[in-house]
Amino acid sequence: MRRAGWAIWLAMAGAGATLLSAPAVRAEAAFASGNATGSKVRVVTAVGPWIEVNGRRLPPLMLFVNTEVRATEETVATIGKEIQLARQAGVPFITFITSLPWKVNGKYNYESLDTWLDFILSVYPEALIMPRVRLQPPNVQDWAVLHGDELITYGDGTQSVFSLASPFWVEQTEQALAALVNHIEANPRYAEHVIGYHLAYGNTDEWFHLGYREKGNDISGANRKVFWIWLLRKYGSTEALARAWGRESISETEVTIPSTTSGYTRSMLLDVVKDRPVIDFFEYGSQIVAERILNFAHQVKSLTGGTKLVAVFYGYLFELPDSNSGHLALDRILTSPDIDLIASPFSYYDRRCTGGGPFMGPVDSALLHGKIWMQEDDTRTFLSGPDDPDAGFNLRVDTREETIAVHRRNLGAVAVHRGGLWWMDLWSKGWLADEELWANIATMRQAMERYYEGAGPFAPDVAFVVSEKSFFLTTHGESVNGVLLGKQRSAIQHSGVSYGLYLLDDVVRGQVVGPKVYVFLNAYYLTPEERAGIDKLKKDGNVLVWVYAGDVAGQDADPERTTGFQIKVLPGGRYRGTIAMETELQGPWREVAGKSWGETPRVQLYSVAAGPGVTVLGKYAGSDEPAFAVLKVEDGERPWHEQSGWSSIFYGSWMLSPEIIRAIADFAGVPVYCRSNDVLQVNGDFLSIHATTAGQKIIYLPRPGRVIDTITRELLADGVTQYSFDMAAGKTRWLQLCYDDSN
């Protein structure tokens, strides 16, 4: 080890001697030392899911430590303590940051990487490790002078690092990444313990375009060049491109990139003909991100013979509302064989104790493609300080008790949706340096493993569906997608139903099987193939729900053919999105009778025509225009539909309330497990409840069964159809629901 490495190592060694005074948790070892020889790794999703290392299935649970902070003796001691606590809790995987070394004076320098790998293994000899490799373009002055047109360039003339479109950066990154992977895999000790590579880039390593929110789009020459090449690939010829853009002819010099696209038009939806250049740029902006991810992922798979995992952050459709984020090619990422783990933090909206901690993406699409969605739990625990760099948006949890409840809420959601998770001390300041926190983590790990060993397939009753293509038609990101998708998550979590979050692509391919209700959150633009896929859902009493509108954008839009309703445009500016429910509603709609929900900006709204088979449940406030209606399609009705025995629901406002979701579930005949508006995650036999308010909670079982405390394994009730108990606000409980036909 070289001199600088020795300086760090001495600090590490000194810190390691006093990491813990006594074992915090006497958890059983997750695996035996030295088990990972050869380190052949894969994900298993048919059951579990698990990460399988040399045939041994391990829970997808990790500790993240930030090793790019300044390595003071105090920081190193903190990192070492947290790693040792993770070891004692039986958490099998450690992940840490390393910046991709760039060649200096003809050489790559792996001193920092090797030092941290050695340190982790000195503290946790059995650790299985996944380095997060930052592919950030280097800000090297000599290169910038030689390749200035390949730097990210903003509308105000300022420049940043190398553009994703830079061929020079791609070449250098490929070389540096290959050298790093070969360096690790050529070292028998490292190759035994490193189970994969987390490829990171951009703002906070998460693959959104650098500076797009603050500075706008990259208008560099390199990006314009690659945009032009992509357009020709999409349309096949300059003539076809010109026709699509409504021009007689077009050349490369005439194709420009808008410096900003926020508020490009006052309309909520772009015109698919007139605004085609902007729509194409939005699509290109996500495709180039996906292309770079998959290029580097394939390289890692090739270099390791397919024996190591590849992870990326991606797919934040519910969190990033802007169409130029770069995160709208998730289907391409999911369908690639070169990606194993897709990651995101929990949402920064509503994540404190008593909140929901929603998912950022359509997490349940991952399993359909044999991948694990990994949640990053970067909760600012009670040990965090007021001066943390993320304190402005990542709100602190105030007490140890609340931190334990939030950790349990978060992992409970992950377990229900069959994912994985890493706990994160973002700044290596000791957020997780607490024995009681890790005692809770050990207990949760054991319970999660027991559940994964016997769990059946994930089978939600309600599918909430999001479309990437419809995103490209919006420029008012926060005021449109931030409501339709972002804020909608809270009502979903508080509804009490068993739900899944899916990409429209997976639904129309027939990969989502089992839900009785399909809620299309933003399906205002559909392709013919998507319409055909949706048609296949119109059977067996299924209920299709259209939020805001369905199939109303595009030259071939056919909302009546798709939804069954005659959808009409209301005059702009005259209506708000508040829906006043009818007062005399009965049956499944009784809970919502006489109430009002919804609020939207003054944008174009839609209504439906009343007619045979249409039951109007609510109208826009102060008008007679139907805003909430149900249509039951029976045999012989609606001759333009070949299918029958299904129902369609139109909801013209922008956000379903928990009460509306429950009423739809009651109408469809699917279980509602809780009606007290608490945060509930449930998959039939496993349930996690986080109390939004204090008081009595009632869990409704769909048929007589047993209720077992998942953590303690105590039998709480037997032969019951409901189970009631009291909870303090902010507490979390995990319950197992067992029936006569199950274990």
C-alpha positions in Angstrom: 0.0 0.0 0.0 1.4 3.4 -0.9 2.1 6.2 1.5 -1.2 8.1 1.3 -3.0 4.8 1.7 -1.0 3.9 4.8 -2.0 7.2 6.4 -5.6 6.4 5.9 -5.1 2.8 6.9 -3.4 3.8 10.2 -6.4 5.9 11.1 -8.7 3.0 10.2 -6.7 0.5 12.2 -6.7 2.8 15.2 -10.4 3.3 14.9 -11.2 -0.3 14.4 -9.9 -1.3 17.8 -12.6 0.5 19.6 -15.5 0.3 17.1 -17.9 -1.3 19.6 -17.8 -2.0 23.3 -20.0 -5.1 23.0 -22.1 -6.9 20.4 -25.4 -5.0 19.9 -27.2 -7.9 18.4 -26.7 -11.7 18.7 -28.2 -12.4 15.3 -27.4 -15.6 13.6 -24.8 -15.3 10.9 -26.3 -14.7 7.5 -23.7 -16.8 5.8 -20.4 -18.5 6.5 -17.0 -16.9 6.1 -15.4 -17.5 2.7 -18.6 -18.8 1.2 -18.4 -16.5 -1.8 -15.4 -18.1 -3.5 -15.7 -17.5 -7.3 -18.4 -15.0 -6.6 -21.0 -16.1 -9.1 -23.9 -13.9 -8.5 -27.5 -13.6 -9.8 -30.9 -12.4 -8.6 -33.7 -14.8 -8.0 -37.2 -13.4 -8.3 -39.5 -16.5 -8.8 -39.5 -16.7 -5.0 -38.2 -14.1 -2.5 -36.6 -12.2 -4.1 -33.0 -13.1 -3.2 -29.5 -12.3 -4.3 -27.8 -15.7 -4.9 -24.1 -15.9 -4.3 -22.5 -19.2 -5.3 -25.8 -20.9 -4.8 -26.6 -19.4 -1.4 -29.7 -17.2 -1.3 -29.3 -14.0 0.7 -31.8 -11.2 1.5 -31.3 -8.1 -0.7 -30.3 -5.9 2.3 -27.3 -3.7 2.4 -25.5 -0.9 4.3 -24.3 2.1 2.4 -21.3 4.1 3.7 -20.0 7.2 2.1 -16.3 6.7 1.6 -15.8 9.9 -0.4 -16.0 12.2 2.6 -12.7 13.3 4.0 -11.1 10.3 5.8 -10.6 11.8 9.3 -10.0 9.4 12.2 -13.5 10.3 13.5 -15.2 9.6 10.1 -13.4 6.3 9.6 -14.3 5.2 13.1 -17.9 6.0 12.4 -17.9 4.0 9.1 -16.2 1.1 10.8 -18.7 1.0 13.7 -21.7 1.0 11.3 -20.1 -1.8 9.2 -19.6 -3.9 12.3 -23.1 -3.2 13.5 -24.4 -4.3 10.1 -22.3 -7.5 10.4 -23.8 -8.3 13.8 -27.3 -7.7 12.4 -26.7 -10.2 9.7 -26.9 -7.7 6.8 -24.9 -9.4 4.1 -24.0 -6.7 1.7 -22.0 -3.4 2.0 -22.1 -0.7 -0.7 -19.8 2.3 -0.9 -18.8 5.1 -3.3 -15.8 5.2 -5.5 -15.2 7.7 -8.3 -14.0 6.1 -11.5 -10.2 6.7 -11.6 -9.1 8.6 -14.7 -5.8 8.1 -16.3 -3.2 10.5 -15.1 0.3 10.4 -16.6 -0.7 7.3 -18.4 -1.8 5.4 -15.2 -4.9 4.6 -13.3 -4.7 5.1 -9.5 -6.7 2.6 -7.4 -5.2 3.5 -4.1 -8.4 4.9 -2.6 -10.5 2.0 -3.9 -8.1 -0.6 -2.6 -7.8 1.1 0.8 -11.5 1.1 1.4 -12.0 -2.5 0.1 -9.3 -3.6 2.5 -10.8 -1.7 5.3 -14.3 -3.0 4.8 -13.0 -6.6 4.8 -10.8 -6.0 7.9 -13.9 -5.0 9.8 -16.3 -7.5 8.1 -14.3 -10.4 6.7 -17.4 -12.1 5.2 -18.7 -8.9 3.6 -20.1 -9.1 0.1 -19.5 -5.7 -1.5 -21.1 -3.7 -4.3 -19.1 -0.5 -5.1 -21.0 2.4 -6.4 -18.9 3.6 -9.3 -19.3 7.2 -10.2 -18.9 7.7 -14.0 -19.0 11.4 -13.7 -17.2 13.1 -16.5 -13.9 14.5 -15.2 -13.5 18.3 -15.2 -10.0 18.1 -16.7 -8.9 21.4 -18.1 -6.7 20.0 -20.8 -9.5 17.8 -22.2 -11.9 20.7 -22.0 -9.7 22.8 -24.2 -9.4 20.1 -26.7 -13.1 19.1 -26.7 -14.9 22.2 -25.7 -17.9 21.5 -28.0 -18.5 18.3 -26.1 -19.1 20.0 -22.8 -22.6 20.4 -21.5 -23.7 23.9 -22.6 -26.6 25.8 -21.3 -28.7 28.6 -22.8 -26.9 31.3 -20.8 -23.6 30.2 -22.4 -22.2 28.5 -19.3 -20.6 25.1 -19.5 -20.3 22.1 -17.2 -18.6 18.7 -17.5 -18.6 16.5 -20.6 -22.0 15.9 -22.2 -23.6 12.4 -22.3 -23.4 12.9 -26.1 -19.6 13.4 -26.0 -17.9 10.6 -28.0 -14.6 11.4 -26.2 -16.2 11.0 -22.8 -17.8 7.7 -23.7 -14.5 6.4 -25.0 -12.6 7.4 -21.9 -15.3 6.1 -19.6 -15.3 2.7 -21.4 -11.6 2.5 -21.0 -11.5 3.5 -17.3 -14.5 1.3 -16.4 -12.9 -1.7 -18.1 -9.6 -1.0 -16.2 -11.4 -0.8 -12.9 -13.5 -3.9 -13.3 -10.4 -5.8 -14.5 -8.4 -4.5 -11.5 -11.0 -5.9 -9.1 -11.7 -9.2 -10.8 -8.0 -9.9 -11.2 -7.5 -9.7 -7.4 -8.7 -13.0 -6.0 -9.7 -11.5 -2.7 -11.6 -8.7 -4.2 -13.2 -10.9 -6.8 -14.4 -13.2 -4.1 -16.2 -10.5 -2.2 -17.4 -8.0 -4.9 -20.8 -9.1 -6.1 -21.5 -6.4 -8.6 -21.2 -2.8 -9.7 -23.6 0.1 -9.1 -23.1 2.4 -12.1 -23.7 6.0 -11.1 -23.8 9.3 -13.0 -25.2 12.8 -12.8 -27.0 14.8 -10.1 -26.5 12.8 -6.9 -25.5 9.7 -8.9 -29.0 9.2 -10.1 -28.8 9.6 -13.9 -30.9 12.7 -14.4 -29.4 15.3 -16.7 -26.9 17.5 -15.0 -28.4 20.9 -14.1 -31.6 20.4 -16.1 -33.8 21.9 -13.3 -31.6 24.8 -12.6 -30.0 25.6 -15.9 -32.1 23.9 -18.6 -31.2 21.6 -21.5 -27.8 20.8 -22.9 -27.6 22.6 -26.3 -24.0 21.7 -27.0 -22.8 20.8 -30.4 -22.2 17.2 -29.3 -25.8 16.9 -28.1 -27.3 18.5 -31.2 -25.2 16.0 -33.3 -26.4 13.0 -31.5 -30.0 14.3 -31.4 -29.9 14.5 -35.2 -28.5 11.0 -35.5 -31.2 9.7 -33.2 -33.9 11.4 -35.2 -32.7 9.8 -38.4 -32.7 6.4 -36.7 -36.2 7.0 -35.4 -37.7 8.2 -38.7 -35.5 6.4 -41.2 -34.9 9.3 -43.5 -34.7 13.1 -43.7 -37.9 13.0 -45.8 -39.8 11.1 -43.1 -38.4 13.4 -40.4 -39.5 16.5 -42.3 -43.0 15.2 -42.8 -43.3 14.4 -39.0 -42.2 17.9 -38.2 -44.5 19.5 -40.7 -41.8 20.8 -43.0 -41.1 20.5 -46.7 -37.4 19.6 -46.0 -35.0 19.5 -43.1 -31.2 19.5 -42.6 -29.0 18.9 -39.6 -28.3 22.6 -39.1 -32.1 23.3 -38.8 -32.5 20.9 -35.9 -32.1 22.8 -32.7 -32.5 22.0 -29.0 -34.7 24.4 -26.9 -32.6 25.8 -24.0 -35.6 25.4 -21.7 -38.9 23.5 -22.1 -40.5 24.5 -18.8 -43.9 26.1 -19.6 -43.2 25.8 -23.4 -46.9 26.1 -23.9 -49.9 27.3 -21.8 -51.8 24.2 -22.8 -51.6 21.2 -20.4 -50.9 18.8 -23.3 -48.6 19.4 -26.3 -50.0 18.9 -29.8 -48.5 15.7 -31.2 -48.2 17.4 -34.7 -47.4 21.0 -34.0 -45.1 20.3 -31.1 -43.4 17.2 -32.5 -39.9 18.7 -32.3 -40.2 19.2 -28.5 -41.9 15.8 -28.0 -39.0 14.2 -29.9 -36.4 16.0 -27.8 -38.1 14.8 -24.6 -38.0 11.2 -25.9 -34.4 11.6 -27.1 -33.3 13.0 -23.7 -34.4 9.8 -21.9 -33.2 7.5 -24.7 -29.6 8.8 -24.6 -29.5 8.2 -20.8 -30.8 4.7 -21.2 -28.3 4.1 -24.1 -25.4 5.1 -21.9 -26.6 3.0 -19.0 -27.0 -0.1 -21.1 -23.7 0.4 -22.9 -21.7 0.5 -19.7 -23.9 -2.3 -18.1 -23.2 -4.6 -21.1 -19.5 -3.8 -20.7 -19.5 -4.9 -17.1 -21.5 -8.1 -17.9 -19.0 -8.9 -20.7 -15.9 -8.3 -18.6 -17.3 -10.5 -15.7 -18.7 -13.2 -17.9 -22.2 -12.4 -16.6 -21.3 -13.5 -13.1 -21.7 -10.1 -11.4 -24.7 -7.8 -10.8 -25.2 -4.4 -12.3 -27.3 -1.8 -10.5 -28.5 1.7 -11.5 -30.7 4.5 -10.2 -33.5 5.0 -12.6 -37.2 5.3 -13.3 -38.4 8.0 -11.0 -41.7 8.6 -12.8 -43.7 9.5 -9.6 -40.9 11.8 -8.3 -39.4 13.7 -11.3 -42.3 15.6 -12.9 -40.4 17.2 -15.8 -40.4 15.5 -19.2 -36.7 16.4 -19.8 -35.4 14.6 -16.7 -33.9 11.7 -18.6 -35.8 9.1 -16.6 -38.5 8.2 -19.1 -37.0 5.1 -20.7 -37.6 2.7 -17.9 -39.1 0.1 -20.1 -35.9 -0.1 -22.1 -33.9 -0.6 -18.8 -36.3 -3.2 -17.5 -36.2 -5.3 -20.7 -32.4 -5.3 -20.8 -30.7 -8.5 -19.6 -27.7 -6.5 -18.5 -29.5 -4.8 -15.5 -30.2 -6.7 -12.3 -31.0 -4.1 -9.7 -32.9 -0.8 -10.2 -32.7 1.7 -7.3 -34.3 4.8 -6.0 -34.6 6.5 -2.6 -38.0 6.8 -0.9 -39.8 9.9 -1.9 -38.7 13.1 -0.2 -42.4 14.1 0.0 -44.2 12.9 3.2 -41.4 10.7 4.5 -41.3 11.7 8.2 -42.9 9.7 11.0 -46.7 9.4 10.4 -46.1 10.0 6.7 -46.1 7.5 3.9 -42.5 7.5 2.5 -43.8 6.7 -1.0 -42.0 4.9 -3.8 -40.5 7.0 -6.6 -41.1 4.7 -9.4 -43.4 1.8 -10.7 -41.5 -0.6 -8.4 -43.7 -3.6 -9.2 -42.7 -3.7 -12.8 -39.2 -4.8 -11.8 -40.2 -8.3 -10.7 -41.9 -8.9 -14.0 -38.6 -8.7 -15.7 -36.6 -10.7 -13.2 -35.1 -7.7 -11.4 -35.1 -6.4 -7.9 -36.1 -2.8 -7.1 -33.7 -1.6 -4.3 -34.9 1.2 -2.0 -32.4 3.6 -0.6 -33.4 4.4 3.0 -31.5 7.6 3.6 -33.7 8.6 6.6 -32.0 11.4 8.6 -32.2 9.6 11.9 -32.4 11.1 15.4 -28.5 11.1 15.3 -28.4 13.5 12.3 -27.4 17.1 12.8 -29.0 20.4 11.8 -26.1 21.2 9.4 -26.4 18.2 7.1 -26.2 19.3 3.5 -29.6 17.6 2.7 -31.3 19.1 5.8 -33.4 21.4 3.6 -35.3 18.6 1.9 -34.6 15.4 3.8 -36.4 16.2 7.1 -35.0 14.8 10.3 -36.7 12.1 12.4 -36.5 13.4 15.9 -36.2 10.4 18.3 -34.8 6.8 18.3 -38.3 5.4 18.7 -39.6 7.3 15.7 -36.5 6.3 13.7 -37.2 2.6 14.4 -40.9 3.1 13.4 -39.8 4.7 10.1 -37.3 2.0 9.4 -40.0 -0.6 10.0 -42.5 1.3 7.8 -40.0 1.5 5.0 -38.8 -2.1 5.1 -42.4 -3.2 5.5 -43.3 -1.6 2.2 -40.3 -3.2 0.5 -41.2 -6.6 1.8 -44.8 -6.3 0.6 -43.7 -5.3 -2.9 -40.9 -7.9 -3.0 -37.9 -5.6 -3.2 -34.6 -4.9 -1.5 -33.1 -2.0 0.6 -30.0 -0.4 1.8 -29.7 1.7 4.9 -27.7 4.8 4.2 -25.6 7.1 6.4 -25.3 9.7 3.6 -22.5 11.8 5.0 -20.9 9.2 7.3 -21.8 11.3 10.3 -23.1 8.4 12.4 -26.8 8.4 11.4 -26.8 4.7 11.9 -24.2 4.3 14.7 -26.7 3.1 17.3 -27.0 -0.4 18.6 -30.8 -0.2 19.1 -31.4 0.8 15.5 -29.4 -2.3 14.4 -31.2 -4.5 16.9 -34.4 -3.5 15.1 -32.8 -4.1 11.7 -31.7 -7.6 12.8 -35.2 -8.4 13.9 -36.7 -7.1 10.7 -34.2 -9.0 8.6 -35.1 -12.3 10.3 -38.9 -11.6 9.8 -38.4 -10.6 6.2 -36.4 -13.8 5.5 -39.0 -16.0 7.0 -41.7 -14.3 4.9 -39.7 -14.4 1.7 -39.0 -18.2 2.2 -42.7 -19.0 2.1 -44.3 -16.1 0.2 -46.4 -16.7 -2.8 -46.3 -14.4 -5.9 -47.0 -10.7 -5.5 -50.7 -10.4 -6.5 -52.2 -7.0 -5.8 -55.9 -6.4 -6.3 -55.5 -2.9 -7.8 -52.9 -1.8 -10.4 -52.0 1.8 -10.7 -50.6 2.3 -14.2 -48.2 5.1 -15.5 -47.4 5.9 -19.1 -43.9 7.1 -20.2 -45.2 8.2 -23.6 -47.9 10.5 -22.1 -45.2 12.2 -20.1 -43.7 13.5 -23.3 -46.8 15.6 -24.0 -46.4 17.7 -20.8 -44.2 20.8 -20.1 -45.8 22.0 -16.9 -44.1 19.3 -14.9 -44.7 20.2 -11.3 -48.3 21.5 -11.8 -49.3 18.5 -13.9 -47.3 15.4 -13.3 -46.5 16.5 -9.8 -50.2 16.2 -9.0 -51.4 13.5 -11.3 -48.6 11.2 -10.2 -46.5 12.7 -7.4 -49.2 13.7 -4.9 -51.5 10.8 -5.9 -49.2 8.4 -4.1 -50.3 9.5 -0.7 -53.9 8.6 -1.4 -52.9 5.3 -2.7 -50.9 4.4 0.4 -53.8 5.5 2.7 -56.5 3.7 0.8 -56.2 0.4 2.5 -56.2 -1.7 -0.7 -53.6 -4.1 -2.0 -52.0 -2.2 -4.8 -49.2 -2.5 -7.4 -47.4 0.3 -9.3 -46.7 -0.6 -13.0 -45.6 0.7 -16.3 -48.2 0.8 -19.0 -45.9 -1.1 -21.3 -46.0 -4.1 -18.9 -49.8 -4.0 -18.6 -50.4 -3.9 -22.4 -48.0 -6.8 -23.0 -50.1 -8.9 -20.7 -47.4 -9.2 -18.0 -49.6 -7.8 -15.2 -51.9 -10.7 -14.3 -54.4 -10.8 -11.5 -55.5 -7.3 -10.5 -59.3 -6.7 -10.8 -58.9 -2.9 -11.0 -56.6 -1.0 -13.4 -56.2 2.7 -12.7 -54.7 4.6 -15.6 -53.2 7.7 -14.0 -52.0 9.5 -17.2 -53.1 7.5 -20.2 -54.2 10.5 -22.2 -52.0 9.4 -25.1 -52.1 5.8 -26.4 -50.7 4.0 -29.4 -52.7 1.4 -31.4 -50.6 -1.3 -29.7 -51.5 0.0 -26.3 -55.2 0.2 -27.1 -55.1 -3.4 -28.2 -53.4 -4.4 -25.0 -55.9 -2.5 -22.9 -58.8 -4.2 -24.8 -57.6 -7.5 -23.5 -58.3 -6.3 -19.9 -62.0 -5.8 -20.7 -63.3 -9.0 -19.4 -64.1 -11.1 -16.2 -65.6 -8.2 -14.3 -62.5 -6.1 -14.5 -62.8 -2.3 -13.7 -60.8 0.2 -15.8 -60.4 3.7 -14.3 -59.4 6.7 -16.2 -58.0 9.6 -14.2 -58.3 13.1 -15.8 -59.0 11.5 -19.3 -58.2 8.6 -21.4 -56.9 8.5 -25.0 -57.7 12.1 -25.8 -54.3 13.2 -27.4 -53.0 12.4 -30.8 -54.4 12.4 -34.4 -55.9 8.9 -33.9 -57.2 9.4 -30.4 -60.4 7.4 -29.9 -61.6 7.9 -26.3 -65.0 6.3 -26.8 -63.5 3.2 -28.4 -61.0 2.9 -25.5 -63.0 3.9 -22.5 -66.6 3.4 -23.5 -67.5 7.0 -22.7 -68.2 9.8 -25.0 -65.6 12.2 -23.6 -65.9 15.9 -24.4 -63.7 18.9 -23.8 -65.0 21.6 -21.5 -64.5 25.3 -22.3 -61.1 26.3 -20.9 -61.0 28.4 -17.7 -64.6 28.0 -16.7 -64.3 25.0 -14.5 -62.1 23.9 -11.6 -61.4 20.3 -10.9 -63.4 20.0 -7.7 -65.9 17.2 -7.9 -69.1 17.4 -5.9 -70.5 13.9 -5.3 -74.2 13.1 -5.6 -75.9 13.1 -2.2 -78.1 9.9 -2.6 -75.4 7.4 -3.6 -75.9 3.9 -2.2 -74.0 0.6 -2.1 -70.2 0.8 -2.7 -70.5 4.6 -3.2 -72.1 5.3 0.2 -68.8 6.4 1.8 -68.3 9.2 -0.7 -71.9 10.5 -1.0 -72.3 14.3 -0.7 -68.6 14.9 -0.4 -66.2 17.0 -2.6 -62.7 16.2 -3.8 -60.1 17.4 -6.2 -58.6 20.6 -7.3 -56.8 21.5 -10.5 -55.4 24.6 -12.1 -57.5 26.3 -14.7 -56.6 24.0 -17.5 -58.6 22.1 -20.1 -60.9 19.6 -18.4 -63.0 16.8 -19.7 -66.5 15.5 -19.1 -68.5 12.6 -20.3 -72.0 12.4 -21.9 -74.7 10.9 -19.8 -76.5 8.1 -21.6 -77.6 4.5 -21.4 -75.5 2.5 -19.0 -73.8 5.6 -17.6 -74.3 6.3 -13.9 -73.2 9.8 -12.9 -71.6 9.8 -9.4 -70.4 13.4 -9.3 -70.3 16.6 -11.2 -67.8 19.5 -11.4 -68.7 21.9 -8.6 -71.2 24.6 -9.6 -72.1 22.9 -12.9 -74.2 20.1 -14.4 -71.2 18.5 -16.2 -70.5 14.9 -15.2 -67.0 14.6 -13.6 -67.2 11.1 -12.1 -69.2 8.3 -13.8 -69.3 4.6 -14.1 -70.3 2.5 -17.2 -71.0 -1.2 -16.9 -70.6 -3.0 -20.2 -72.7 -6.1 -20.3 -73.4 -8.7 -23.1 -74.7 -7.1 -26.2 -74.0 -3.5 -25.2 -71.7 -1.0 -26.8 -71.4 -2.6 -30.2 -68.0 -1.0 -30.9 -66.6 -3.2 -28.1 -66.1 -6.9 -28.8 -65.7 -7.4 -25.0 -68.3 -7.4 -22.4 -68.6 -8.0 -18.6 -66.4 -5.2 -17.5 -66.8 -1.7 -16.2 -65.2 1.7 -17.0 -64.9 4.6 -14.6 -64.2 8.2 -15.6 -62.7 10.5 -12.9 -62.1 14.0 -14.4 -60.2 15.6 -11.5 -56.5 15.1 -11.0 -56.2 13.1 -7.9 -58.2 10.2 -6.4 -58.8 10.4 -2.6 -58.4 7.4 -0.3 -62.2 7.3 0.0 -62.7 7.2 -3.8 -60.2 4.4 -4.2 -61.9 2.4 -1.5 -65.3 3.0 -3.1 -63.9 1.8 -6.4 -62.5 -1.3 -4.7 -65.9 -2.0 -3.1 -67.6 -1.6 -6.5 -65.1 -4.1 -8.0 -65.5 -6.5 -5.1 -61.9 -6.5 -4.0 -60.9 -6.4 -0.3 -60.3 -3.2 1.6 -58.0 -4.2 4.5 -58.2 -0.9 6.4 -60.5 2.2 6.3 -58.8 4.5 8.8 -56.6 6.3 6.3 -53.4 5.0 7.8 -50.4 4.0 5.7 -51.0 0.5 4.6 -49.0 -1.9 2.5 -50.5 -5.4 2.0 -50.3 -8.4 -0.3 -53.0 -10.6 1.0 -51.0 -12.5 3.5 -48.5 -9.9 4.8 -49.4 -6.4 6.0 -47.5 -3.4 7.3 -49.4 -0.6 8.9 -48.0 2.8 9.9 -50.3 4.9 12.1 -51.0 8.3 10.7 -53.1 9.1 13.7 -53.5 7.6 17.2 -56.5 5.4 17.9 -58.2 2.1 17.2 -57.3 0.3 13.9 -59.3 -2.4 12.3 -57.9 -4.9 9.8 -60.5 -6.6 7.7 -59.7 -10.1 6.4 -61.3 -11.2 3.2 -62.2 -14.5 4.8 -61.8 -16.1 8.2 -58.2 -16.5 9.2 -55.5 -16.1 11.8 -53.6 -12.9 12.6 -50.0 -13.3 13.6 -47.5 -10.7 14.7 -44.8 -11.1 12.0 -42.0 -9.9 14.3 -42.8 -11.8 17.5 -44.7 -14.7 15.8 -47.4 -14.4 18.5 -50.9 -15.6 17.5 -53.1 -12.6 17.9 -56.5 -13.9 16.7 -57.9 -17.0 15.1 -60.9 -17.6 12.9 -61.7 -13.9 12.5 -62.7 -11.7 9.7 -61.5 -8.5 11.4 -58.9 -7.7 14.0 -58.8 -4.5 16.0 -56.1 -3.0 18.1 -54.9 0.4 19.3 -51.9 2.3 17.9 -50.0 5.5 18.9 -49.4 7.9 16.0 -46.2 7.0 14.1 -46.0 3.4 15.2 -45.6 0.5 12.7 -46.8 -3.1 12.9 -46.2 -6.0 10.7 -48.9 -8.7 10.6 -49.2 -12.0 8.9 -52.7 -13.0 7.7 -53.1 -16.8 7.4 -56.0 -18.7 6.1 -57.1 -22.4 6.2 -55.7 -22.9 2.7 -52.3 -21.3 3.6 -49.5 -21.9 6.0 
